[in-house]
Amino acid sequence: MAEKEKKARRSENALQKYWRETTGELKKVSWPTWPEAWRLTQLVLLVMVVMGVFLGVMDTLGREVVNLLINVK
């Protein structure tokens, strides 16, 4: 039996081997439930908004500092 399996695997091309290994790995994945996925999506969106505001404030402050330094005579 082992020889047949080895012979069958030898005749596989790279794409077939990739597909077989990928589907095997995906069966091992622990997929999140819908509530977990929704909670994590909300968390990602919240972090994006907070970082956007933070970067916007830092950009404005940096621009004002540069303008003050340029306008100093």
Secondary structure, DSSP 8 states (H G I E B T S, - for coil): -HHHHHHHHHT--HHHHHHHHHHHHHHH-----HHHHHHHHHHHHHHHHHHHHHHHHHHHHHHHHHHHHHH--
